[in-house]
Amino acid sequence: MSCMNTTRTSPLFRPWRRPALTRALVLALAALVVAASAWDPAAARAQAQEPLTLRQAIQQALGQSPDAAIARAGTLEARAGASLARTMLLPQLSFTEDISRGDDPVYVFGSRLRQQQFTQASFALNALNKPQPIGNFATRFSGQWLAFDFFKTQRTIRSADQMRQSAASGAQAVNQKIVLDVVAAYQSILYAERQVDVAQHEQDTAAALLSSVDDRVKAGLAVESDRMSAQVNVAARKQELIAAQGNLEIAWTQLRVAMGAPDLPITRLEPIQPRDFPQKPLEEELATAVKTRPDLAALAHAQSAQNAAVGAARSDFAPRISAYGNWEQDRPTFAGSGGNNWVAGAQVTIDILPFARRAQLAQQSAAKLRLDAEMNSSRQQTRLQVSQAHIQRQTALLSLDTARAAMDQSAESLRILRNRYGAGLATMTDLLRAEDAERQAQTNYWQAVYGNAVAYAQLLFATGTLTPDAAEDLQ
């Protein structure tokens, strides 16, 4: 019993066990604090979600973008205009129910006559000059039809059909611009994420370098100026990390605007790997652009529509032949009996003083000249845009190869200088200069990767072939 008490109260036992238990608890709490501080709810949700592919982003943009909605509404409007123009071929038929009452002598005489209520007493002078008020319920069907207008109606319909096709081609051009904006914003996010990773790595490297310099200063192997340079380097890397994180937020805002989704949460994106895209001769790309660009097609349809509009304005000078008809029933009461009558005929209309029609023809002719000039300008601009996109594509491809080689060389140079600095054969200035060169090489490489993909997308847009399927090949 006494032995057990001695073991429980031995000074050799308690001082050894309690500090060990305390250190274990402290380490466990520290680990929990570090894990809690490093946990980002938004990042955790982003990692848990499926990555947002470029094709998905494009499909959402085409369905939600305000620009796409405007283009679709314009297409529907043009389609309705084409349907409205065809109604000019149809006769017009209307129904009228007229209720009236009065004592005007002409009104009373005519109403009785149409009601077939006229008697011998109705010819009395007093009844003719001062008639009693009567009512008249008239049910009337009337119609008219433009039989011939020297093909003005047909030309108007042709113009409306061409404008409908122009609106459809214009909507395709808008969709391709949306695809290009989504590709550029998507790539901007990927590039910004790479920049954040590089900046974070550089900050960690700068902190490790500062710790190494501290040890060397304490050991007398480095001077105080080396420590100050390392501290300045840490501060600069921290500023670069803050700037990179800000650029990432801006890139996400650009993607939200491009997709028409202001509430799009931050999620993982499917990375776009460096790759070589197909190359074609410039003349072939120019020929493709002339055939497939939707904005040129929209302008060509607008030209055809305007040509038809000029023809319709010329037809307006010719005579117009129309037919008309009318059937009417007149009754003294709503449900009573009465008389009915009808009339039908045809008429020819000629405008003897067509001043307004001359002004309209001049207006339509001027609009045709404007569209012809716009087409000529658009073709020249298309050639310029395709040439620029082709050259930028070639430049981006060469920049990618150069940046890849420079990044490998800078990484190897930095490794050698770190070893030399550790052996005391290089200065802190040499090491920091190598750090800057390696960081700039990584930045240039990922910028080249981003620029290569965007340059190819811009080339597809310039040639009018940037469809969702074509954009999916970027990934």
NORGI-V763282 format. One record per pair of residues at least 12 apart in sequence whose ideal C-beta (glycine too) atoms are under 6 Angstrom apart, sorted by the first residue. I is the first residue (numbers start at 1). GAP is how many residues later the second one is. Records with the same first field share a line. If there is no record, write none. Layout:
BEGIN
I: GAP, GAP
END
This chain:
BEGIN
42: 224
46: 220, 221, 222
49: 218
51: 217, 218, 219
52: 215, 217
53: 217
54: 132, 421
55: 417
57: 125, 129, 202
58: 121, 124, 410, 413
60: 199
61: 117, 121, 197, 198
62: 113
64: 196, 197
65: 113, 195
66: 194
67: 107
68: 110
71: 100, 103
74: 93
75: 92, 93, 96
78: 85, 86, 89
79: 85
81: 79
82: 78, 79, 82
85: 71, 72, 75
86: 71
88: 65
91: 52, 54
92: 52
93: 50
94: 48
95: 46
96: 44
97: 42
98: 40
99: 38
100: 36
101: 32, 34
103: 28, 30
105: 26
108: 23, 26
111: 23, 25
114: 216, 225
115: 215, 217, 223, 224
116: 223
136: 194
137: 194, 197
138: 190, 192
139: 190
140: 188
141: 186
142: 184
143: 182
144: 180
145: 178
146: 176
147: 174, 175, 176
148: 173
149: 171
150: 165, 168
151: 164
152: 160, 163, 164
155: 153, 156, 157
156: 156
158: 150
159: 146, 149, 150
162: 139, 142, 143
163: 142
165: 136
166: 132, 135, 136
169: 125, 128, 129
170: 128
172: 122
173: 121, 122
176: 285, 290
179: 287, 292
180: 277, 281, 286
181: 77
182: 76
183: 274, 288
184: 270
185: 69, 70, 73
187: 263, 266, 267
188: 63
189: 62, 66, 80
191: 255, 259
192: 55, 56, 59
194: 252
195: 49
196: 48, 49, 52
198: 244
199: 41, 42, 45
200: 41
202: 35, 237
203: 34, 35, 38
206: 27, 28, 31
207: 27
209: 21
210: 20, 24
213: 13, 14, 17
226: 202
229: 199
233: 199
270: 205
272: 181, 203
274: 175
277: 179
282: 108
285: 101, 105, 178
286: 100
288: 175
289: 93, 97, 174, 175
292: 172, 173
293: 171
294: 170
296: 82
299: 76, 79
302: 69
303: 68
306: 61, 62, 65
309: 55
310: 54, 55, 58
313: 47, 48, 51
316: 41
317: 37, 40
319: 29, 31
320: 29
321: 27
322: 25
323: 23
324: 21
325: 19
326: 17
327: 15
328: 13
385: 77
386: 76
389: 69, 70, 73
392: 63
393: 62, 63, 66
396: 55, 56, 59
399: 49
400: 48, 52
403: 41, 42, 45
406: 35
407: 34, 35, 38
410: 27, 28, 31
411: 27
413: 21
414: 20, 24
417: 13, 14, 17
453: 21
END
